[in-house]
Amino acid sequence: MADPAQISTPPAVELRKIDKSFYGVLANADVDFSLSRGEVHALLGENGAGKSTLCSVIAGLYRPDSGEMLMDGEVVDLKSPKDALAAGIGMVYQHFRLVSNLTVAENLALGNPEVGLRLSQSELEAEARELGERYDFPVDPTARIWQLSVGQQQRVEILKLLYRNVRILILDEPTAVLTPQEGQALFRAMRSLADEGRSLIFVSHKLHEVKQVSDRVTVLREGRVVGEVATADAEPRDLARMMVGKDLELPTREPNAAIGEPVLVVKDLVVADDRGLDAVDGLSLTVSAGEVVGIAGVSGNGQRELAQGIVGLMKVSGGSVELSGKDVTSTSVLRKIKRGIAYVPQNRLGMGLAPGLDTEDNLALKQFREPPYSNGPMLNQKAFKTKGAELIKGFDIRGVRPGLPIRLLSGGNLQKALIAREVTQDHCVLIARSPTRGLDVGATAVVREQILAERDRGIAVLLISEDLDELLALSDRLVVIYEGKIVGEMPASEATAERLGLLMSGHSEEQPA
């Protein structure tokens, strides 16, 4: 009889020869993959490499065209996410699946068959609070989802699956909306979950995160597995080369000696959040032609309200916004666009792009009233296709097919489409919120190059990001926002992550940390 210690334990999940296509385009091809018990397994690849598709196959959202999936050595046929949840598999998607007008506690309980007709609000809230404290994800269980920051909503997505006690947790770019502090809390929770015997798939484009938290790494390129390696044996440069097929360096700015006159001037701005509280409180800043001004801050300190207040998507209750010397505080969004404001929001789908329209229509959304897209009341469909094809080629937007809704493109290609539309309209100011959130190293390089190209051609760029590396790489000048106020300002040459982090946490530079 064989020694039980020598009998290998079957993987928690194993995929064999998985193929999956969409509209005739192969997303996964002949993929083999295994996830062990108690393991954090990182999945790397460019946007569009097939990572999310593969994860969605495991989570029951997609059924493979061929191949098989095993759990604990037994073949399974998951027909839906409901089947996957019943089997103990849950996935946190890049685009949230929460009900915005329900509370945190209600979202945790939603769809859980164990809740049944017993719906004690106080019990639900107590369970939600205890779960958040256990995994260092504190969040107010009575708050409604629409009242939360993007980072807080991500916590709720993770807690919802933990509430269902899943044993296989798939996290698709979970840190894309988290601050560094929130990311570290997530990593601690991930290791704690793995120590409990749960298995985690961690999809990320940030190589240092993969090195920090994972046990193994599998790399996908163009839908195929191109390598698997123990994390301890993996060098970030080698992983990046496997992802993109070549050596790649992220662009960084060179000092710009040709900064011009002020273009965007914000004076004593006050903008209330959705709860009626002043999220932007007397804030003033200036962005000049040919300058990138970076705004650093922990999520939820007024960044969304600042951007949307300037653009006109949220009501300004005090102060002013000037564009090229003209007061545009109370003008409509459309007039601000015509006066030269281009805006790349954090939320690509819904806020930035119309998910149900195709790529060509989305690229024309801000200019369809004007030639060549229209002639009086009549739209020129040929121009939509011609101009769309030019931008798709010029900005290397991949995965586009006739009639394909833009929501089916990868995150990197969505961002390239959004930026293509914004920077090809007449504008003098570009406001970009977290423009590389969730993007792989290749797509990040493309977006950074475009931002620097905007600066170099004299555009005033306001870059709002929670990625300190990005802010330090691209900004000419940095300001720090805390509780809706500017608490620090410095040229990029004097900025460090430590100095910014101190200000972001609410400490003045005169105070001891």
N, C-alpha and C positions, 0 to 999 in steps of 0.2 A: 504494500500500500504506500502511496506517495505521502511524503511528509506534508501536512497541511500548510506549513510555513513556506513550502516551495511552490504551492499552487498559486498562480498569479490571480489577483483580483481583477475581474473584467472592468473596463472603463465605465464610468458613470454614463457617458454618452460616447458613441462611436458612429461615425459616418463613413460609408463605403461607396466610392465611385458615384458621388452625387453630381448630377447635371440639372441645371435650371436655366430656362430661357424666357425672355420677355420680348414679344413682338419680333421674334426671329433672332434676337441678339442674345448670345450666350453670356449669362451672368456668373454661373459656376460651371466648371468643366472638370469632370473626373476627380472630384475632391475627396480625399481621405483626411479624416480628422478624428482625434480622440481627446476626451476630457476625463481626467482621473478624479477619484474622490479626494476631497480636501485640497484641490489644486486651483490656483489662479492661472488660467491659460490666456495669454495675450494673443490677440488677432490683429495683425498689422497689414496695411496695404494702402495704396492710393485711394482717393475717392473714386468710386466706380470699379474698384478691384473685385467686388463681390462679397465683401465682409458682411454688410447688413443683410444681403440676400441669404447668405449661409446661416447667419444667426436666426433669420426669420423662418428658415426651414426647420431648424432645431426647435423654435418656439411655436411651430404649428401654424404660422401665418401663411406660409407658402408650402405647397406640396411639391417635392422634387419630380422632375420629368423621368428620372431614372436613378437607380441606386437605392440604398437602404440605410435605415437608422436603427441603431440598437441602444437599449438602455439596460445597464447591468447584464450585458450579454444576450439579451432577448430582443428580437426584432419587434419594432413598434411601428404603428401606422397612425400618425397624428393628423387628424383631419381638420383641426382648428386650434386656435389658442386655448379654447376651453378644454380640449383634450390634453394639451400640454400642461396647463395649470393643474388639471386633475392628476397628471403624472408627476407633478412637482417641478415643472419647468416654468420660469417666468422671465420676461424680457423687458428692460427699460429702453424705450426707443428714443432716438434723437428728437423727434417731434412728439410732444407730450400727449398723453391720452387720458387727460383728466377732465372732469366736468366743472367748468369754471365757476358756476353759481352755487356749487355745493361746498360745504366746509371740508377741511382736511380730514376730519374723522369720518364724515360721510363718504368721501372718496375712498378711504381705506376699506370701508365696509361694502362699498358698491360691488355687486356681482358675486359676493362671497356666499356660497350656499350654506355655510355654517352659521351665518347670522340669522337666516330665516326670518320669522315674524318677530323675533325678539329684537327690538330696536330701541334700546335705552340710550338716549343721547349722552347722558352722563357717563355710562359705562363705556361707550364708544370713545368718548373724549379721554377718559382715564387710560384706556388701553393704548390709544394713539400716543398720548403723552409718555407713557411708560416705555413704549417701543422706541420712540425717538431718543429718550434718555439712555436707553440700553446701548444703542449703537451710535451715540454721540451725534444724532441728527435732530437737535431740538427744533421744534416748529409748533406754533400755536394751533392746537387741534380745532379751535373754534373759528379760525380765520377762513374766509372763503378763498378759493383758489385764485380768483382774479385780483385779490388784494396782495398776493405774494410776489416776490421777485422771481425771476427765472431760476435762479439758484435754489430758492426755497421750494419751487415747484418740482425741481429735480429730486430733492429730498423726499417729497411726498410720493413720487413715482417709485422710488426704491423702498420706502416704508410700506407702500401698498403691497408689494410682493412679499416682503418679510412678514407682513400681517397674515398672508396666505401660507406662510411657512414653507416656501419653495425650497427645494434642496439643490436645484441647479439655477443659478442666477446669471442672466446675460445682461451686460451693461454696455450699450452701444454709445460710445463717446461720452461717458458720464461726466467727465471733468470739463467738457467744453463750456459749460455754463457756471462752473464753480470757481471761486477765488482760490488762491493757493492754500489758504487756511482750510477752506471747505474741502479741497482736494485731499489734504493730509488727513482730515477726519474720515473721509471716504476710504482712504487706503487702510487706515486703522480698522475700520469696520470690515473691509474686505478680508483682511488677514484674520480677524476674529471669526468671521463666518467660515473661512477655510479651516481654521482650527477646530471649529465645531463639526467638521466633516462635510460641509457643503462644498459644491464645486462652482467655480465662477469663470465665465468667459468675459474678458476685458478687452473691448475694442477701443483703440486709441491711436492717435497719430503722434503723440508726444513720447519720444523715445526714452527720455529720462524717467517718465512715469512707468513705462513698461519695465525698465530696469529696476525700479524701486519696488514694485508690488507683485510682479508675476513670477511664476516658477518655470513656465515654458512659453516659447513664442512660435507661432506659425505665421508665415508671411504669404499673402496672396498677391498675385499680379495678373491682371486681365482674366480674373476668374479662376486661376489655377494656383495650386500650392507650389511655391518656388523654394520653400525651405522651412525646416522646423529645427529649433535649437533650444537647449536649456538656457534660461536667461543668464545664469552665471557665466556661461561661455560666450555670450553675445556682446559685441561691441556696437554702440550706437551707429557709428559710421558704416559698419558692415550691414546692419539692419536697414539703414536708409538706402544703401546701394541695392539691396535685394528688393526693396519696395519699388524703386523707380527705374532700376536697371542701369543706373549710372551714378557717378559722384555728383552731389548737389550741395551747393552752399546757399543759405538764405541771404538775400540782399539786405544791406544796411545803408543808412544815409551817409552822405558826405556833407560836411558843413556847407550851408548855402549862404554865400556872401551877397546874394542878390535879393534879399527879402525886401518887399516893397511896402506900400502904404497899407494901413488897416483896411480890411474889407468887411469882416464881421465884427461888430462891436456890441457886446451885451452889457447892459448897465443895470445894476440893482434888480435883477430878474427875480420874480416870485412866481412859482408854479405849484399849484396844489396837486396832490396825488388823488387816486380814485376814492380815497376815504375823506377827502376834503382837508387833509393836513398839508402844510407847506413842505413839500419835498425839496424844492429849490427855494432858498431863503436869502434873498438879497445878493445874488451872485453876479459878479462882473468879470468879463474876460474880453480879450481882443485877439483876433487871428488876422495876420497880414498876408498879403499876396506872396506866394512862394514860400510859405511857412507851414510846417506841421506842428500843431499844438496838441499834445497828448494829455488826456484827462485820466488820471489814475484814481482808483477808489474801490473799496469793497462793494460788492453788489448791493443795491438797495439804498444807496446814499444820494439818490437824486439824478443819476445818470439818464435814466429813461425820460424823466420829466424835463430835464434840461434839453435833450435832443428834440423831443416832441414839442416842447414850448417854442424853441427857435423855429422849427419847421412849420408850426401852426396846427399840429395835431392835438395839442392840449392847450387849454385856455391860460393865458398869461394874466395874472391878477395884480401884477406890479412890475415896474421897471420897463425897460425897452430893449428892442432888437433893431440894430441898424445894419443895413446892407449897402456898401459903397456910398455911405453918407446919407442914405435915405431911411427914414423910420418905417419899418415894415411890421411893427409889433402886431397890429390889428388887421393886417391884410390877410386874405384867404390863402390857403395852401396853394391853390392854382397860381395866384399872383406871385407868391414867393418862388414857385418853380420858374415862372417866366422871368422873374428878376434875377435868377441865377443860383438858386439853392438846389443842390443835388444831395440826396439822402440815401444812405445804405443802412437800413434798420437792422437790429439784432435778429429779429424774427423774419427770416427769409420768406417763408410761406405764410400767406395771409396778410401780413403787413407789407412785405416787399414785393411779393409776386402773387399772381392769381393762380392758385394751384390747379384749377380745372381748365385753364386755357393752355394752348400749346406755346412753345418757346417763341415763335415768331410774333404772336399776339402780345406776349408779355414784353418783348423788346420794344414794342411800339406804344405801350400803355400811356406814356407821358407825352407823346408827340402825335397821336393819331388824329388830332384836330387840325393838323397843319400838313401842307404839302411835304413829301409826295404821298403821304398816307391818305389824304382826303382832298377832295375838290368840292368845296361847298359842303352840302349835306351828304355827299356820296363818298363812301370809303373805297380806296383803291387796293383791292386784295392782292394784286400783282406786286405792289410796292411793299406790302407786309412780307411777302415771301422773298423778294429780291433783297430788301434791306436786312431782313432777318438772316438770310443766308450769308451776307457780308459780315455781319457781327458774329455769327456763329463760327465762321472761319477765322475771323480776325482775333477773336478771344479764345479760340480753341475750346468751344463748348461741345462736349462729347455726349454721345448717347441720344442725340435728337433724332426723332423719326416723324414723318408726316402724321399729324393728328395726335401725336403722343402728348398727353398732359404733362406739363412741366414738373408736376409734383413727383413724377417717376424718375427724374434725373437724380444723380448723386448729389451730396451736399456741396462738393467742390464745384460741380457744374452749375448748380443753382446759384452759387455765389458769383461765379464768372458771368452768368447771364444778368444778374442784378447789377453788377458793377458795369458791365458793358452798356446797359441801358442808361445808367446814371451819368457816366462820364462822356457819352457821345451826344448828350443834349447840351445846349448852350448853358454854361454855368461859370460862376466865379468862386463858389464855395462848395466844398464837399464835406459833408458830415457823415462819418463812418462809425457805427457802433459795433464793436467786436467783429471786425470784418473777416477774421480768419478762424472764428469759433468753429470747432469741429472739422477743420480742414487738415488734410495730410500735408506732409512736408513739401510735396510738389505744388499743390494748389496754393499753399501758404506763400511759397516763393512768387507765384504769379500775381497774387493779390498785393503782396508787398511791393513788387516792382511797379504795379499800376499806381499805387498810392504815391510812391516816390516820383513817378513820371508826372503825376498831377502837380505835385509840388514844383517840379523842375520847369513846368510850363506856366508857372505863375498863379496856380490855383491856391486859395487859402483852404487848408485842410484841418478840420477838427476831428481828431482821432480819439474816440472814447472806448477804452478797452480795460479788461481786468487781467490781461496778460502783460506782466511787467517786462518780460523779455521783448515783446513786440513794441511796447511803448519806448523802451530804451533804444531799440534798434532804429525806429522810424522818426521819432520826435526831434524837432529843433528846440522846443521849449516844453516843459512839463508843468502841469498844475495838478494839485491833489484836492479832491472833493471829499468832504466828510459832513454828513448830516445836512446836505444841501448847500454848504458854504465852501468857498475856496480857502483852504487852510495852509497852503504852501505853493510856491512857484519858484522855478529855477530853470536855467538853461540846461540842455541835455548834457553838456560837458561836466556839470556839477552834480548830476543825479546818479544815485546808486539804488539798487533794490532795497538795501537796508534803510536808507534815508526815506525813500518813498513809503516803505512798509510802516515806519514809525509814524509818519503823518497820516497814513490811511487808517491806522488804529486809533486815531483821535488824540495823539500826543503832539503837542507843539515841540518844535526843535529846542526850545529853551527848557522844556520839562524833562525830568528823568523818565526813562521808559518804565 
